[in-house]
């Protein structure tokens, strides 16, 4: 069983990826630094968002995730 991400993390990830998709890749450390430049969030939430983006990038699912959640 996997970990469940809260709506706040998912929604923040959607908004960040819609605006700044080109800044992120499958490297967690790079994603953390890019998020520091883009948003102001608590360290814990920033790391959760960066981890979720990294997971999506590794599975090449960023495009699908944005499309699926943009209509909601």
C-alpha positions as CSV (number, residue, x, y, z in Angstrom):
1,X,0.0,0.0,0.0
2,X,1.3,3.4,-0.9
3,X,1.2,6.6,1.0
4,X,-1.8,8.9,0.5
5,X,-1.1,12.5,-0.3
6,X,-3.5,15.2,0.9
7,X,-5.5,17.4,-1.3
8,X,-3.4,20.4,-0.3
9,X,-0.2,18.7,-1.6
10,X,-1.9,17.5,-4.8
11,X,-3.5,20.9,-5.6
12,X,-0.3,22.7,-4.9
13,X,1.6,20.3,-7.2
14,X,-1.0,20.8,-10.0
15,X,-0.7,24.6,-9.8
16,X,3.1,24.6,-9.8
17,X,3.3,22.1,-12.7
18,X,0.8,24.1,-14.8
19,X,2.9,27.3,-14.5
20,X,6.5,26.0,-14.2
21,X,6.5,22.5,-15.8
22,X,9.9,23.1,-17.5
23,X,11.8,23.7,-14.3
24,X,11.3,20.2,-12.9
25,X,12.8,16.8,-13.7
26,X,13.3,13.4,-12.0
27,X,16.0,14.7,-9.5
28,X,14.6,15.5,-6.1
29,X,17.3,17.9,-5.0
30,X,16.9,20.0,-8.2
31,X,13.1,20.0,-7.7
32,X,13.5,21.3,-4.2
33,X,15.7,24.2,-5.3
34,X,13.3,25.0,-8.1
35,X,10.4,25.1,-5.7
36,X,12.3,27.5,-3.4
37,X,12.5,29.9,-6.3
38,X,8.9,29.5,-7.3
39,X,6.8,29.3,-4.0
40,X,7.1,30.0,-0.4
41,X,6.1,27.0,1.6
42,X,7.0,25.3,4.8
43,X,10.0,23.0,4.5
44,X,7.9,19.9,5.0
45,X,5.3,20.8,2.4
46,X,8.0,21.9,-0.1
47,X,9.7,18.5,0.3
48,X,6.3,16.7,-0.1
49,X,5.6,18.6,-3.3
50,X,9.1,18.1,-4.7
51,X,8.8,14.4,-3.9
52,X,5.5,14.1,-5.7
53,X,6.8,15.9,-8.7
54,X,9.9,13.6,-8.7
55,X,7.6,10.6,-8.6
56,X,5.6,11.9,-11.5
57,X,8.7,12.7,-13.5
58,X,10.2,9.3,-13.0
59,X,7.1,7.6,-14.3
60,X,6.7,10.2,-17.1
61,X,3.2,11.0,-15.9
62,X,3.4,14.8,-15.5
63,X,1.5,15.5,-18.7
64,X,-1.2,13.0,-17.8
65,X,-1.5,14.3,-14.2
66,X,-2.0,17.9,-15.4
67,X,-4.6,17.0,-18.0
68,X,-6.5,14.7,-15.6
69,X,-6.7,17.3,-12.8
70,X,-7.0,20.5,-14.8
71,X,-10.7,20.0,-15.5
72,X,-11.6,19.5,-11.9
